[in-house]
Amino acid sequence: LPHMEAVIGSSEDSNFASLAASALALSENQQKAFETQIRAMLAKHPDNTNLKTGVALTLQYRNQEEEALLLIREVLAVAPLDIHALLIETRVLQQLNRIDEAIERLRFAVDQHPYHKRLRQNLAQLYTRSDIFQAKAQYMVLHNQFPEDSAIQLALALVNREIGEYDEAIALLKNLRTDAEQKNHALYFLGRIAEQREQWSQAREYYGQVGIGEQLIPALTRLAALDNEHQGLASARRTLTEARQRFPQLRTQLYLAESDLLFDQRQYKEGYNLLTSALDNDPSNTNLLYARSLFSERQRNLDLMERDLRVILSNDPDNATALNALGYSLANLTDRLTEAKSLISKALQLRPDDPAIQDSYGWVAYRLGDMTLARTYLERAYAQTQDHEIAAHLGEVLWLLGEQQQAISVWQTGLRDTPDSLIINETLQRLNVNLPTAEQP
């Protein structure tokens, strides 16, 4: 920073944005120190746009979006076509979830800089969330401008897949099979398209060619799912057992993939035994312990479930997932309600916007008899995701509050999305409720 400050006012350009980007690799304390110093420098040079850009970038990455936006727009007022400033402004708008505004600003930026790759890529990526056909148009322009860019080819292929243009997607993906960087992605998505076209053997062939990389676990998981669907659970388990032998470094992920299959098939004892074997080699693995606790909970073995979750919490006291799981199970299966509320409250402090934790807090409030608080949190969770378990809980609270029609509507929505929901059906049976036949999905 002192060296770059010395350049201010000279004939050389100072690039505080580049320096701020480099600072992101520093430790948290060093980043805070950098922010303090660069802010102090801006106070000394309040009209320097390069310095303002660097400070705005620092603020953006440190989630101080409103201040970053005000500052970068001061830069744009002086230099409306500045690429660094436009990139920062549109990223901040995205972080603030002002997506329409971000798109409008990116459209302006792309009009002014039609061959700037990052600007058009950002616009295309945003369009994938709101207008997939506009996204395709932008990716086609990028593909024409940068025909050798394999990441752009992959993005265009995936957009074509999403809108059902499978032949175009396949042509692009097949072309990427010789690209070292994108080969595994191409094979995986060729497999997905083959599945969508019900070309099962071809899908298996593509999945089987995926090598080491981020797509390998998804490919093996889909391969096992196909085996389960067409040849049975035993075949799927053999596929994953063989994969563990071929890829021992992925043993944990593959054990978890197999346990997911067993959980979906309600093979709770088998799943518990499988994860116990996995834990023999890695006894403190958080993911394996948590997965095994789910099987214990489904077998109504609270002692085993609590033991695994307590091991997780002894190693990581702020593990919100484990806190919530233990608290919810205590609230649901025991009378240890005060302890349950304490655990869930801590999880809620750690992740206040998590609908699963909000659901747990609403449920323990209901079990403690606070119907108003229960309704507040369950409705908050349901507004985020109409998950069938949340629907079961909210419907029960509404029913007992005398709002039967609203409760029925919530349950029906849950059953529409999850027709075989055990928790909703158990709730209806326990409350002796029969849903109107005409309204059933």
N, C-alpha and C positions, 0 to 999 in steps of 0.2 A: 504493500500500500504506500509506504513512504516514497519508494522509487517511482511509482506511477503518479503520485501527487506532484512529484518534481517535474513531470512532463506537462502538467496542466499549463496552458498558456503558451506552450512552445509550438513549433511547426509540426511536431509529431502527434499522432492520434493516441489518446489514452483509451484503453479498453477495459473499463471497470466491470462490464458485464461478463467478460471472459474470466476476470479474476474472481468475481462473485460465484460463477459456475464452478471454478476450481475449488473454492472454499467449501462446497457442498460435500466434498470427500473428507472433510475434517471431522473431528469429534464434536459432540454437542457443545462442550464448553468452548472449544476453539471457534465454533460457528457463532456462538454468542459474543465472543470477544471480537470477532471480525465484524459482526453487525454493529457493535458499539463504536468501533474505530471508523467504519465507513460512514456511519451516521454523523460522527463528529467531523469528518472531512467534508461532508455535504453542508454542514452548518458553516464551514469556512468558505465554501465555494457554492453558494446556493443557486447559481444560475448555470452551472455546468451540466449539460444534458447527458454526457457520458457517465458522469458520476451519479446522476439521478437514475439512469438506467440500471447501473450496478446495484444501487440501493433497492430499487423496485424489485429486481430479480431476487435479491436476498430476502426481502419481505415476502415475496410470493412463495418461495420455498419454505419459509418459516410460518406459512399459513396466516400471515397478516394481510389478508387480501384487500380489504377496503383501503388501507393506507397505501398499499402497492398500486392499486388502481388509480388513486388520486395522483400519485407521483408520476406514474408512467404517462398519464394523460397530460400532464404538464410538458413532458417531452414531446408528445404527439402534437400539442398545440404549436410548438416551434418547428418540429420536423415531422409532418403528418405521414411521410412515406418511409420513416425509419423502420427497417425490417426487425431489428432487435426489439424495438418498442412495440411493434405490432404483435410479435410473437408473445411477448410478456402480457400485453393487454388481453389478448384472446385466451391465453391460458388462465389468467386470473378470472376472467368472466366464466370460464368453464368450472373453476373451483367454486365459484359463487353460485353455480347451477343456473346461470343466466345464459342458457344455451342458444336461444333465438338471437340474442344480442351478439353472442360470440360468432354465430354463423354470419350475421350481417357484416360484422367487422372483418371476418376472414374473406368474405366475398369481395369486399372493398380491397383488401390487401392483395388478393390474387389478381384482381383486375389491374392493379398497379404494378405487380411483380409476377407476370404470368408464367415465368419459367423458374420461379423459386420453389424448389421441391418441398421443403418443410411446410411452407404456408399451405400449399395445395393438399399435401398429405393430411395436415390438421383439419382442413375443411372436409376432405373426403371422410375422415374418421368420424367427425361430428355428424355428417349426413347419414352414416350407418345407423345412428340412433333415432333419426327422425324421417329420413326420406331416402330409402335404399336405392331408388333409381337415380337420384341426384348423386349419390355416392358412387354408383357405377360410372356415371358420366365423368366425374372427376378422376377416378382411377383409370379410365380409358385415356384421358388426356395425359395423365402421368405416364402410362405405359407407352404411349406414342413418343413422349418426350425423353423417357429414360428406358428404352426397350431392354436393356441389359440388367436392369435392377430386379433381382429375383424377389425381394420383399414386396415390391409393387405388383409383380405378377401373381404372387400368392394372395395378396389382398384382393385383387381383381377376381381371382378364381373363387375366393370365398364369398364375395358379393354375388357372383353369378350363381353359386350354389344356393345362396339364401333366396334368390328370386326364382329359382327353378330352372335356370338356364344351364342344365347339367352338361350338355355337349361342349359349350364354351368353357365351363369350369374344368372338365376333364382334359380338354386340349391343353390348357395352361398348366394343369397339374402334372400331366405326363411329361411336358417339356421340362418341368422342374426336377424330375427324378434323377437327372445327371448333375444337379446343382448340389454341391457339398453342404451348403448352409441350409437349404430348404428341402432336401430330399425326404427326410422323415416326415415333415409336415405334409408334403405332397402325397406320400404313400398313405398316411393316416386319413387324409380327407378323401382320397380316392376310395379308400375302404368305406368311409361314411356314405359317399354317394352310391357305391355299390349296394350297401345295405338299404338305402332309401329306394333303390330300384329292385330290391328283393333278389339281388344277385349274390346269394350267400357264399358260394364257393369262391367267387372272385373277391368278395370282401375279405374272406379269411386269408386269401393269398396276399392281398395288399397289407393287411395287418401283420402277417407273418414276416414281411420284408422290412418292417420298421426296425431301425437299429437303436443303439444307445443314444439317449437324448430325452428332451422333455415330452416327446410324443410316445415314448415306448410304453409307459404305464397305461395311458389311455388306450393304446392299441391292444395291449394284452388284456385289458379289462373288457374291451369290446369283443375280442376273440373269445374270451371265456363266456361272455353273455350270449354270443351266438351258439357256442357249444351247449350252454344250458338250455337255450330255447329249442334247439333242433336235436340234440343228442342226450340231454339230461344233465342233472347236477353232477353226477360222478365224472362225466367227461369234462365238464368245466373245471372241476377241481384238479383233474389230471393235468389239464393245460397249465394251470397256475403252479402246480407242483413242479412240472418240468421247467417252467420259466424261472422258478427260484433256483433250480440247479444250474441253469444257463447264465443267470444274472444274479449271483449271490450278493452283489452290492445293492441290489434292489429288494432284498429279502423282506424287509419290513413293509414296504409299500405293497408287495404282492400278497403277504399275509393279510393285510388290511383289505385288499381287493377281494380275496377269498372270503373273508369274514363278512363283507358286505353282501356277497351272494347268499351266504348261509342265513344272514339276518333277514334278507328279503324272502327267503323260503321258510322262515320261522323255525330254522334248525338251531334252536338256542343252545342246546347242550353241545352239539357238534362245534358250534362257533366258539363256545367257551373253551372247549378242549383244544381247538386249533390255536387260539390266542395264548393259552397256557404254554403250549409247545414253543410258540414264538418268543414268549417272555423268558423261557429257560436260557436263551442266548443273549437276551437284552432286558434284564429284569426291571430297569427303571425307565424304559421307554414310555414317554407320556402318551403317545398315540395308541400304542398297544394296550396300555393300562386303561385308558378311557374307553376304547372299543370293548374290552372285556367287561368293564363295568356295565355297559349297555346290555350285554347278554345276561349278566347276573340280575339286573333290574327286571328284565323280561321273564326271568325264572322266579321272580319274587324272592330272591335271595339277597336281602338287604345287607346282611353282614359282609358278604363277599364284595358287593358293589361298593359299600362304604370303604372297605379296606383299600381297594384300588384307587379310589378317588382321594383318600387321605394320603396315600403315597405320593400322588401327583402334587397335592397341596403342600406336603412337607418339603418337596423340592422347589415348588413354585407357588408361594402363598397367594400370589395375585393372578392365578390362572382363572379367569372369569368363567370359562366353559366348565371347569371342574366344580367351582363354587356353585354355579347355577344348577348343574346336574345333581349334586349332592343335596342342595337346598330343596330343589323341586321334589326329589324322591322322598326326602324326609317329610315334606308337606303332604305328599300324595299317599304315602304308605305308612306313616307313623303319626303319633301325637306329639312329636318333638317340634312343635310349631314355632316356638320362640327361637330355637336354634336354626330352624329352616329359614325363618325370616332374616336372621342375622347374616347367614351365608348369602342369601339372594340379594340382600341390601348391598353387601360389599361388591357382588358381581355387577349390580346396577350402577354403582358409583364408578366402576371401571369401564363399563360399556352402557351408558345411559340410553342409547338409541337402539339397542339390540332388541328386536321384537320377541325373541325367545325368552330373554331375561325379564322383559316387561310382562310377558305371559305368566312366568313363574311367580313374579311379585304379586300380580293380580290374583293368582290361584291361592297363594298362602294368605293373602288378605281375606279372601273368601272363606278359607278354612278357619281363620281367626274370627270370622263373623262381621268383618267390616265390608259390607256389600257395596257401599259407595266407592271406597278406595279400590275394591276389586274391579268394579265396572270401569272406572277411570283407566286403569292400567290395561285391562283386557281390550277395551275399545281402542286404546292407543296402539297396542300390538296388532290388532286385527286390521287397523287402518293401513298398516305397512305391508302386511301379508295375510291373505285369507287362508292361512294354513288350517288344516282340518283339526289339529289338536287345539289351536287357539279358538277355532269355531266351537268346539265341544265345550270348552270352559266358559266362553262368553255366553253361549246359548244357555248353559245351566244357570248362570247368574241372572240373566234376563228373565228366564222362566220363573225363578224363585222371587224375582222382583215384581212379578205379575204382568210382564210384558211378553205374553205368550206368542203373539204373532211375530214380533221381532225375533224372538228366540228361534221359532220355526224357520224363519227366513235365513238366519245365520247357519243353522244346521243343514238346511237344504243346499246352501252354497258350498259348505264343506263337503257334503256328499256328492255334489256335482263334480267337484275337482278330484275327490278321493272316494269313489263309490264304495270301497270295501273298508272304510275307516272303522277300525275296531273301537277307538275311543268314543266316537260319536254314537255308534250303535250301543255300546255299553252304557253311555250316558242316557240314551233314550229308554233303554230297558230299565235302568235304575230309577228313572223318574216316571216310568210307566207312561211314556209318551208315544203315540202313534202319529207319524207324520201323514198329512193328507195325501192320499194315493195320487191324485192328479198332479201334485206338485213334486212328486219324487222323480229323480233323474232317470 
